[in-house]
Amino acid sequence: MNRRTLTVIAHVDNPSIGVLAQAADEGGWTMSVIGPFRGDPLPDIHQLEALVVLGGPQSAYDTQAHPYLVDEVRYLRDVHAREVPILALCLGSQLLADALGGRSRPGDSGLECGFIEVTASGAESTLTGRFFSFHSDSADPPPEAEVLARSDRYLQAWRLGTSTAIQFHPEFDRPGIEALLTLEGPKLRQFGVDVDAVRDSIPTDGPPPGRRLLDAWLDAVPVRNPVRP
């Protein structure tokens, strides 16, 4: 069986994508991770089979500080136009909103950090559950988008055509969450987050919370025939 290529845009070195990496590997995908923030070129759209856009500490609307995000937004618009499946996570979801006619912005409900209850708006059962979230920015989706899920504070998922935006982090495994809490712990405590309580709430049994969601998305990606040079 030929393995397909899953292109992943990262916004930090060594991103925490343990659940995504395992789901992709077991689903017959090889991941290609690129970092435009460090100068990596965006890949040829004609070669894409599926695209995941990860989170990061940047704000999507702060293109003056992060000018490469302008190119990413333009790229996402073009990828969407070619109907290549996109899964955009956290910062990625905000960039996708900017690309498709929505708007990234500071969140109006403050920092959302820890495991949150997400409720699907319809029959998307993989979006109902308890997931890890870490963000203070948000986005207004494109007017034509279908709202898929919410928490009690933020919009958590929407879809437009072949593009899906997720505000929380299905890709993080336990080591990834623990590493983030260790790195950001002092700052989080200043915002009143009980970091130890968040760490204690990380599930220790069963599959990671986001695995079923990622499996379902990967399984739904149609087989494409990329244009060969």
C-alpha positions in Angstrom: 0.0 0.0 0.0 1.4 3.4 -1.0 1.5 5.8 1.9 0.0 9.2 1.3 1.7 12.5 2.4 0.2 14.7 5.1 1.6 18.2 4.9 1.8 19.9 8.3 2.5 23.7 8.7 4.1 24.3 12.1 4.6 27.6 13.9 7.2 26.5 16.5 10.2 24.1 16.4 9.4 20.6 17.5 5.6 21.0 17.8 3.6 18.7 20.1 1.8 16.5 17.7 2.0 13.1 19.3 -1.6 12.1 18.7 -1.6 13.4 15.1 1.7 11.6 14.4 0.4 8.3 15.6 -3.0 8.6 13.9 -1.3 9.5 10.6 1.2 6.7 10.8 -1.4 4.0 11.6 -3.6 5.5 8.9 -1.0 5.0 6.2 0.2 8.6 6.0 3.8 10.0 6.0 4.0 13.5 7.6 6.0 16.3 6.1 6.3 19.1 8.6 7.3 22.6 7.4 7.9 25.9 9.3 7.4 29.1 7.3 8.3 31.0 10.5 11.9 29.8 10.0 12.0 30.4 6.3 10.7 27.0 5.0 9.0 27.5 1.6 5.3 26.6 1.3 5.0 23.4 -0.8 3.6 23.3 -4.3 -0.2 23.3 -4.0 -0.5 20.9 -6.9 1.4 18.2 -4.9 -0.8 18.5 -1.8 -3.0 15.6 -0.7 -4.1 17.0 2.7 -3.0 19.9 4.9 -2.9 20.4 8.7 -2.1 23.8 10.1 -1.0 23.8 13.7 -1.2 26.3 16.5 1.5 28.5 17.9 2.2 31.6 20.2 1.7 34.1 17.3 -1.5 36.1 16.9 -3.0 35.6 13.4 -3.8 39.3 13.2 -0.3 40.5 14.1 1.1 40.3 10.7 3.5 43.2 11.3 5.4 41.1 13.8 5.0 37.9 11.8 4.9 38.9 8.1 5.1 35.2 6.9 1.5 34.8 8.1 0.4 37.0 5.2 1.7 34.3 2.8 0.2 31.5 4.9 -3.3 33.1 4.7 -2.9 33.6 0.9 -1.7 30.0 0.6 -4.7 28.6 2.7 -7.1 30.5 0.4 -5.5 28.9 -2.7 -5.5 25.4 -1.1 -9.1 25.7 -0.2 -10.0 26.9 -3.7 -8.4 23.6 -5.0 -10.6 21.7 -2.6 -7.6 20.1 -0.8 -8.8 19.0 2.7 -7.5 21.4 5.4 -7.6 20.8 9.1 -6.7 24.0 10.9 -6.0 23.9 14.7 -6.0 26.8 17.2 -3.8 29.5 15.5 -4.4 27.6 12.3 -8.1 28.0 12.7 -7.7 31.7 13.0 -5.5 31.9 9.9 -8.1 29.9 8.0 -10.8 32.3 9.1 -8.8 35.2 7.7 -8.2 33.3 4.5 -11.9 32.5 3.8 -13.6 35.7 4.7 -13.8 35.6 8.5 -11.7 37.5 10.9 -9.1 36.6 13.6 -9.2 38.8 16.7 -8.5 38.8 20.5 -10.9 36.6 22.3 -13.7 38.2 24.2 -13.9 35.6 27.0 -10.2 35.7 28.2 -7.8 32.8 28.4 -9.2 29.3 28.0 -6.6 26.8 29.3 -7.2 23.3 30.4 -9.6 20.5 29.6 -12.9 21.9 28.4 -16.3 20.4 27.6 -17.1 20.8 23.9 -20.5 20.2 22.5 -21.2 19.5 18.8 -23.9 21.5 17.2 -25.2 18.6 15.1 -24.3 15.0 14.4 -20.5 15.5 14.6 -20.1 13.1 17.5 -16.3 13.2 17.4 -16.5 16.9 18.4 -18.4 16.2 21.6 -16.2 15.5 24.5 -13.5 16.8 26.8 -10.5 18.3 25.0 -7.4 20.3 25.9 -7.6 24.0 25.0 -5.0 26.7 25.3 -5.7 30.1 23.7 -6.8 33.7 24.3 -7.4 34.7 20.6 -10.5 33.7 18.6 -12.0 34.3 15.2 -15.3 35.0 13.5 -15.8 32.3 10.9 -16.7 33.1 7.3 -20.4 33.9 6.9 -21.1 30.8 4.9 -19.4 28.5 7.4 -21.2 25.7 9.2 -20.7 26.0 13.0 -19.8 22.5 14.3 -19.1 22.9 18.0 -18.8 25.3 21.0 -17.7 25.3 24.6 -19.3 27.5 27.2 -17.0 30.4 26.3 -15.9 30.1 22.7 -16.7 28.8 19.2 -14.7 25.6 18.9 -15.2 24.2 15.4 -16.6 25.2 12.0 -16.4 23.9 8.4 -16.6 25.5 5.0 -16.4 23.1 2.1 -13.3 20.9 2.4 -11.8 23.1 5.2 -12.3 22.4 8.9 -11.3 24.7 11.8 -10.8 23.4 15.4 -10.0 25.9 18.2 -8.8 23.3 20.7 -5.9 20.8 20.5 -6.7 17.2 19.5 -3.1 16.7 18.4 -1.6 17.0 21.9 -0.7 13.8 23.8 0.1 13.7 27.5 3.8 14.5 27.2 3.0 17.4 24.9 0.5 18.9 27.4 2.9 18.4 30.3 5.7 20.1 28.3 3.5 23.1 27.5 2.4 23.4 31.1 6.0 23.3 32.2 7.1 26.0 29.7 4.1 28.3 30.3 3.4 27.5 33.9 4.7 30.7 35.5 2.8 32.9 33.0 -0.4 30.8 33.4 -0.3 31.1 37.2 -0.2 34.9 36.7 -3.5 34.5 34.9 -5.0 32.5 37.7 -4.7 29.1 36.1 -4.3 26.2 38.5 -1.5 24.5 36.5 -1.2 21.5 38.9 -5.0 20.9 38.6 -4.7 21.0 34.8 -1.8 18.5 34.9 -3.7 16.2 37.3 -6.7 16.2 34.9 -4.8 14.8 31.9 -6.3 11.4 31.1 -4.1 8.4 31.9 -6.2 5.6 30.5 -7.6 4.9 27.1 -6.9 6.7 23.8 -6.0 10.4 23.9 -9.1 12.6 23.7 -8.4 13.8 20.2 -7.6 10.5 18.6 -11.1 9.6 17.4 -11.5 13.1 15.9 -8.2 12.9 14.0 -8.9 9.3 12.8 -12.2 10.4 11.4 -10.8 13.4 9.6 -7.9 11.4 8.1 -10.2 8.5 7.1 -12.5 11.0 5.3 -9.7 12.5 3.1 -10.4 11.3 -0.5 -7.6 9.7 -2.4 -6.1 12.4 -4.7 -3.7 12.1 -7.6 -1.2 15.0 -7.1 0.1 16.5 -10.3 3.5 15.1 -10.9 6.2 17.4 -12.5 
